[in-house]
Amino acid sequence: MKKSVFYLLALFFVLNSCTGDELQNENPAIETVQKDPLTGKQINAEINSTIKNTGTFNWKNASDHLLWSAVFRGNRMVSIGFGSSKDDFDRSLSADSKTMEAEIAGLIRQYEGVEQTRFLISSDQYLNQMDVVIEKKETITALRKMKTIRYVEPGDYHYFEIENSLNPNAKSSSSSSGCGFESTALNAADYTTTAPNARVPWAFTKHNIPNAWNYSTGAGVTIGLIDTGVSPEQTLLGSSFNTGASSGRTISKFGSYVNGSTTDGPADQCGHGTKMASVMAAPKNNAGLPVGVAYNANLITYRAASNVVLETSSEQNGVKTAFTALANTTSVKIISMSMGHIFSVGKIEDGVKYAYSKGKLIFCAGGTSTSFTNFVGVIFPASMPETQAVTGVKEGTSNQKCDVCHSGSQIDFTFQMERANGNTVPVLSYYNNQADYVGGSSVATAATAGIAALVWAKNPSWTREQVLNKMRQSATYYPTVNSNYGYGNINVLAAVQ
């Protein structure tokens, strides 16, 4: 039987001999050469070495030369976060925002020798963040010395594209982007049928979700989904969103991913976002197709990226914009994103913090990749304290990760999404009247966001922390957190009672 397992990040690392130590040499001739930017291969080697040695990588800890090299190799684009402190990210709460931005622009103008219109790409409306074009290493060095700088990062460095070019196996991997448009006949053992004629995925039963529906269906709660959009061909996530036992709710679709000079709309052109929307909130339909966890919840979707690997400036800006937009939508209580990067991105981090400051409950995928890159651990932004990191585990377990899932101390919850035979979770397909399977930490995250909607709908006056505490108390390991799997699997019936 044909199955599709969506990889959140199919990462292929090349361990080559060009390390940062070897770039240091007392020979003056070599030092002169190093005034030129490092190659993409050399930059990635330093990133990979740091991740393997420390478990993480952040541009804040990179040398000026490494940072400038990545800027040079990334279309000269630079992302700058500024503020009076590390937590001064909200422009509306920053009294000196305009002054700080003007000082930064003045420094760039001084070192680059060009007017602002030549180097300023964008200035964020809600965040203390701006994108600029910088040519000179001296400008990077001077910026990093400013007291009002929170971060200076490459704005368009394509780490994964370079990795793929260096690794023949990576180039042949069709699943590296997480995209796919497959449809599959579901195995009858992977679902049960419920009125009016919807198919309940086996994983829902494992988490006691069908019984929880007697207490809550997600009505009155709005979930924000940041992903690759939703298929215009799947009517159950469109004109038939209210069908069967689902009624009185809305689905709204937006696009924040800029392709060229304008956004290319809300329509999924990858397939990943459609499946996440399905497991989260597909209607309890009468068409013999899979239902979602919170089948009466409202849904707002953002096409924020072309695939699940957030490395281009357009994708990172799209995600940042989606977070701030959902943060400013008062009806949204929950945000779910099953996309990410292996290291932090300042502008996305700002967007997450902004949404968190508005009271949103944020779920992010812990990471999905091939077996020889699982050492990366929990990816960004699931690694942030403002997010709830979720990973997938095998059926009947809470501490055996799926074959392609990540785990680690930053995981908060788990969701059973892989059977002994390898089958994953039934969902709606990209195409109307068809179904498919989806796995990894992606589906685990979207399902857990749906669970949160059930809990919040049952207790509409609760705060984010009250909802989280109830989910924790209803999970496997409460009150003692597992070192790699957080609180484990949630018993959803207990969470809504």
Residue pairs with C-beta under 8 A, 6 or more apart in sequence:
1 184
1 185
1 187
1 423
2 182
2 184
3 184
3 422
3 423
3 424
3 437
4 180
4 182
4 184
4 436
4 437
4 438
5 175
5 404
5 424
5 437
5 438
5 439
5 440
6 175
6 178
6 180
6 272
6 275
6 308
6 368
6 438
6 439
6 440
6 442
6 443
7 175
7 176
7 178
7 308
7 368
7 369
7 370
7 404
7 440
8 178
8 308
8 338
8 339
8 340
8 365
8 367
8 368
8 369
8 379
8 440
8 441
8 442
9 178
9 308
9 309
9 340
9 341
9 342
9 367
9 368
9 369
9 373
9 376
9 379
10 170
10 173
10 175
10 176
10 177
10 178
10 369
10 370
10 373
11 160
11 163
11 342
11 369
11 370
11 373
11 376
12 163
12 164
12 167
12 169
12 170
12 173
12 176
12 370
12 372
12 373
13 48
13 163
13 167
13 372
13 373
14 41
14 44
14 45
14 48
14 163
14 166
14 167
15 48
16 41
16 45
16 166
18 41
18 42
18 45
19 45
19 46
19 49
20 45
20 46
20 49
20 66
23 34
23 38
23 42
25 31
34 65
37 68
37 69
37 72
37 73
38 46
38 65
38 66
38 69
38 73
39 73
40 73
40 162
40 165
41 162
41 166
42 69
43 66
43 69
43 70
43 73
43 157
43 162
44 159
44 162
44 163
44 166
46 62
46 66
47 57
47 159
47 343
50 56
50 57
50 61
51 57
51 342
51 343
51 376
52 375
55 377
56 343
56 344
56 377
56 383
57 342
57 343
58 343
58 344
59 67
59 70
59 151
59 152
59 153
59 154
59 343
59 344
59 346
60 151
62 70
64 137
64 140
64 141
64 144
65 137
67 140
67 144
67 152
67 153
67 154
68 137
68 140
70 154
70 157
71 77
71 78
71 134
71 140
71 154
71 155
71 157
73 154
73 157
74 154
74 155
74 156
74 157
74 158
75 155
75 156
75 313
76 133
76 134
76 135
77 121
77 131
77 132
77 133
77 154
77 155
77 156
77 313
78 131
78 132
78 133
78 134
78 140
78 152
78 153
78 154
78 155
79 129
79 130
79 131
79 151
79 152
79 153
79 154
79 155
79 313
79 316
79 345
79 346
79 347
80 104
80 129
80 130
80 131
80 132
80 143
80 149
80 151
80 152
80 153
81 89
81 127
81 128
81 129
81 149
81 150
81 151
81 346
81 347
81 350
82 88
82 100
82 101
82 104
82 128
82 129
82 130
82 146
82 148
82 149
82 150
83 89
83 94
83 100
83 128
83 148
83 150
84 94
84 96
84 100
84 148
86 150
87 353
88 94
88 128
88 150
89 127
89 128
89 129
89 150
89 350
89 353
89 354
90 126
90 127
90 128
90 354
90 357
91 97
91 124
91 125
91 126
91 127
91 128
92 126
94 100
94 128
97 128
100 128
100 148
101 123
101 128
101 130
103 146
103 148
104 130
104 143
104 146
104 148
104 149
105 116
105 120
107 139
107 142
107 143
107 146
108 116
108 119
108 132
108 134
108 139
108 143
109 115
109 116
109 119
111 136
111 138
111 139
111 142
112 118
112 119
112 134
112 135
112 136
112 139
118 133
119 132
119 133
119 134
120 130
120 131
120 132
121 130
121 131
121 132
121 133
121 155
122 130
122 131
122 317
123 129
123 130
124 130
124 320
124 324
124 347
124 350
125 324
126 324
126 327
126 328
126 354
127 320
127 324
127 347
127 350
127 351
127 354
128 150
128 350
129 320
129 346
129 347
129 350
131 155
131 313
131 317
134 140
140 152
143 149
143 152
144 152
150 346
151 346
153 345
153 346
155 313
155 316
156 312
156 313
157 311
158 311
158 312
159 311
159 342
160 176
160 309
160 311
161 311
163 170
164 170
164 171
164 176
165 171
170 176
173 370
174 180
176 309
177 270
177 306
177 307
177 308
177 309
178 228
178 270
178 272
178 307
178 308
178 309
178 339
178 368
178 442
179 228
179 270
179 271
179 272
179 307
179 308
180 270
180 271
180 272
181 271
181 429
181 430
181 431
182 271
182 429
182 436
183 429
183 430
183 431
183 434
183 435
183 436
184 429
184 435
184 436
184 437
185 435
186 199
186 290
186 426
186 435
186 437
187 423
189 202
190 201
190 202
190 419
190 423
190 426
190 437
191 199
191 200
191 201
191 202
191 290
191 426
192 199
192 200
192 202
192 205
192 210
193 199
193 200
193 288
194 200
194 210
194 284
194 291
195 245
196 244
196 245
196 284
196 285
196 286
197 244
197 285
197 286
197 287
197 288
198 244
198 245
198 283
198 284
198 285
198 286
198 287
198 288
198 289
198 290
198 291
198 295
199 288
199 289
199 290
199 291
199 426
199 435
200 209
200 210
200 290
200 291
201 279
201 290
201 291
201 425
201 426
201 427
202 395
202 419
202 425
202 426
203 395
203 415
203 416
203 417
203 425
203 447
204 210
204 291
204 293
204 447
206 395
206 396
206 416
206 489
207 415
207 416
207 447
207 451
207 489
207 490
207 491
207 492
208 491
208 492
208 493
208 494
209 293
209 451
209 454
209 492
209 493
211 492
211 493
212 454
212 492
212 493
212 495
212 496
213 295
213 454
215 454
215 458
215 493
215 496
215 497
216 454
216 455
216 457
216 458
216 496
217 245
217 284
217 294
217 295
217 296
217 297
217 454
217 457
218 281
218 293
218 294
218 295
218 296
218 297
218 450
218 453
218 454
218 457
219 248
219 249
219 296
219 297
219 457
220 298
220 457
220 460
221 294
221 297
221 298
221 333
221 334
221 453
221 456
221 457
221 460
222 297
222 298
222 299
222 300
222 329
222 331
222 332
222 333
222 334
223 280
223 281
223 294
223 297
223 298
223 299
223 300
223 332
223 333
223 334
223 335
223 336
223 449
223 450
223 453
224 300
224 301
224 302
224 322
224 326
224 329
224 332
224 334
224 335
224 336
224 360
225 273
225 276
225 277
225 280
225 299
225 300
225 301
225 302
225 335
225 336
225 337
225 446
225 449
226 302
226 304
226 319
226 322
226 323
226 326
226 335
226 336
226 337
226 339
227 268
227 272
227 273
227 276
227 277
227 301
227 302
227 303
227 304
227 305
227 308
227 337
227 338
227 339
228 268
228 269
228 270
228 271
228 272
228 273
228 303
228 304
228 305
228 306
228 307
228 308
228 339
229 253
229 255
229 265
229 266
229 267
229 268
229 269
229 270
229 273
229 274
229 301
229 302
229 303
230 237
230 238
230 251
230 253
230 266
230 267
230 268
230 273
230 274
230 277
230 301
230 303
231 237
231 267
231 268
231 271
231 274
231 430
231 431
232 238
232 267
232 268
233 430
233 431
233 432
234 274
234 278
234 428
234 429
234 430
234 431
234 432
235 432
236 243
236 278
236 282
236 283
236 285
236 287
236 289
236 428
236 432
237 251
237 274
237 277
237 278
237 282
237 299
237 428
238 251
240 283
240 285
241 249
241 250
241 251
241 283
241 299
242 248
242 249
242 283
243 283
243 285
243 286
243 287
244 283
244 284
244 285
244 286
244 287
245 283
245 284
245 295
245 296
246 283
246 284
246 285
246 295
246 296
247 296
248 296
249 296
249 297
249 298
249 299
250 298
250 299
251 281
251 298
251 299
251 300
251 301
252 299
252 300
252 301
253 266
253 267
253 300
253 301
253 303
254 266
254 300
254 301
254 302
254 303
254 322
254 325
255 263
255 264
255 265
255 266
255 267
255 302
255 303
256 263
256 302
256 303
256 304
256 317
256 318
256 319
256 321
256 322
256 325
257 263
257 264
257 303
257 304
257 305
257 306
257 314
257 315
257 318
258 264
258 314
258 317
258 318
259 306
259 314
263 303
263 318
264 303
265 303
266 301
266 302
266 303
267 303
268 274
268 303
268 430
269 303
269 306
270 306
270 307
270 308
271 430
272 307
272 308
272 338
272 339
272 442
273 301
273 303
274 428
274 429
274 430
275 427
275 428
275 430
275 436
275 438
275 442
275 443
276 336
276 338
276 438
276 442
276 443
276 445
276 446
277 292
277 299
277 301
277 446
278 290
278 292
278 427
278 428
279 290
279 292
279 293
279 425
279 427
279 438
279 443
279 446
279 447
279 450
280 292
280 293
280 294
280 297
280 299
280 336
280 446
280 447
280 449
280 450
280 453
281 292
281 293
281 294
281 295
281 297
281 299
281 450
281 453
282 289
282 290
282 291
282 292
282 295
282 427
282 428
283 291
283 292
283 295
284 291
284 295
284 296
285 291
287 433
289 428
289 433
289 435
290 426
290 427
290 428
290 435
292 450
293 447
293 450
293 451
293 453
293 454
294 450
294 451
294 453
294 454
294 457
296 457
297 450
297 453
297 457
298 331
300 326
300 329
300 332
302 318
302 321
302 322
302 325
302 326
303 318
304 315
304 318
304 319
304 321
304 322
304 339
305 314
305 315
305 318
305 319
305 339
306 312
306 314
306 315
308 338
308 339
308 340
308 442
309 315
309 339
309 341
310 316
310 319
310 339
310 340
310 341
310 345
310 348
311 341
316 345
316 347
316 348
317 347
319 337
319 339
319 348
319 351
320 347
320 348
320 350
320 351
321 351
322 351
323 335
323 348
323 351
323 352
323 354
323 355
324 351
324 354
324 355
326 332
326 335
326 355
326 360
327 351
327 354
327 355
327 357
327 358
327 360
328 358
332 360
333 359
333 360
333 361
333 453
333 456
333 464
334 360
334 361
334 362
334 363
334 449
334 452
334 453
334 456
335 355
335 360
335 361
335 362
335 363
335 449
336 362
336 363
336 364
336 445
336 446
336 448
336 449
337 362
337 363
337 364
337 365
337 381
337 445
338 364
338 365
338 441
338 442
338 443
338 445
338 446
339 365
340 364
340 365
340 367
340 379
340 380
340 381
340 382
341 348
341 379
341 380
342 367
342 376
342 379
342 380
343 380
344 380
344 381
344 383
344 384
345 380
345 381
348 380
348 381
349 380
349 381
349 384
352 362
352 381
352 384
352 386
352 387
353 384
353 386
355 362
355 386
356 362
356 386
356 387
359 463
359 464
360 464
361 388
361 452
361 456
361 464
361 467
361 468
362 386
362 387
362 388
363 387
363 388
363 390
363 445
363 446
363 448
363 449
363 452
364 381
364 382
364 384
364 387
364 388
364 389
364 390
364 445
365 379
365 382
365 389
365 390
365 391
365 440
365 441
365 442
365 444
365 445
366 378
366 379
366 382
366 389
366 390
366 391
366 405
366 406
366 407
366 408
366 410
366 411
366 441
366 444
366 445
367 376
367 377
367 378
367 379
367 382
367 391
367 405
367 406
367 441
368 392
368 402
368 404
368 405
368 406
368 439
368 440
368 441
368 442
369 376
369 404
369 406
370 404
371 403
371 404
374 404
374 405
374 406
376 406
377 383
377 406
377 407
377 408
377 410
378 389
378 391
378 406
378 407
378 408
378 409
378 410
378 411
379 406
381 387
382 389
382 390
382 410
382 411
383 389
383 410
388 412
388 413
388 448
388 468
389 410
389 411
389 412
389 413
389 486
390 411
390 412
390 413
390 414
390 415
390 441
390 444
390 445
390 448
391 401
391 402
391 405
391 406
391 407
391 411
391 414
391 415
391 441
391 444
391 485
392 401
392 402
392 405
392 414
392 415
392 416
392 417
392 418
392 439
392 440
392 441
392 443
392 444
393 399
393 400
393 401
393 402
393 405
393 414
393 415
393 416
393 417
393 418
393 444
393 485
393 489
394 400
394 401
394 402
394 416
394 418
394 419
394 420
395 416
395 418
395 419
395 420
396 416
397 416
398 414
398 416
398 476
398 477
398 482
398 485
398 488
398 489
399 414
399 482
399 484
399 485
399 488
401 407
401 484
401 485
402 417
402 418
402 439
402 440
402 441
403 418
403 422
404 439
404 440
405 440
405 441
405 444
406 441
407 484
407 485
408 484
409 483
409 484
411 484
411 485
411 486
412 486
412 487
413 448
413 471
413 475
413 486
413 487
413 488
413 489
413 490
414 444
414 476
414 485
414 486
414 488
414 489
415 443
415 444
415 445
415 447
415 448
415 489
415 490
416 489
417 424
417 425
417 439
417 440
417 443
417 444
417 447
418 424
418 439
423 437
424 437
424 438
424 439
424 440
424 443
425 437
425 438
425 439
425 443
425 447
426 435
426 436
426 437
427 435
427 436
427 437
427 438
427 443
428 434
428 435
428 436
429 435
429 436
430 436
448 490
451 471
451 490
451 492
451 495
452 467
452 468
452 471
454 492
454 495
454 496
455 462
455 467
455 470
455 471
455 495
455 496
456 462
456 467
458 496
459 466
459 467
459 470
462 470
470 495
471 487
471 490
471 495
472 478
472 479
472 487
473 479
473 494
473 495
474 490
474 491
474 492
474 494
474 495
475 486
475 487
475 488
475 489
475 490
475 491
476 482
476 487
476 488
476 489
477 485
477 486
477 487
477 488
478 487
481 487
482 488
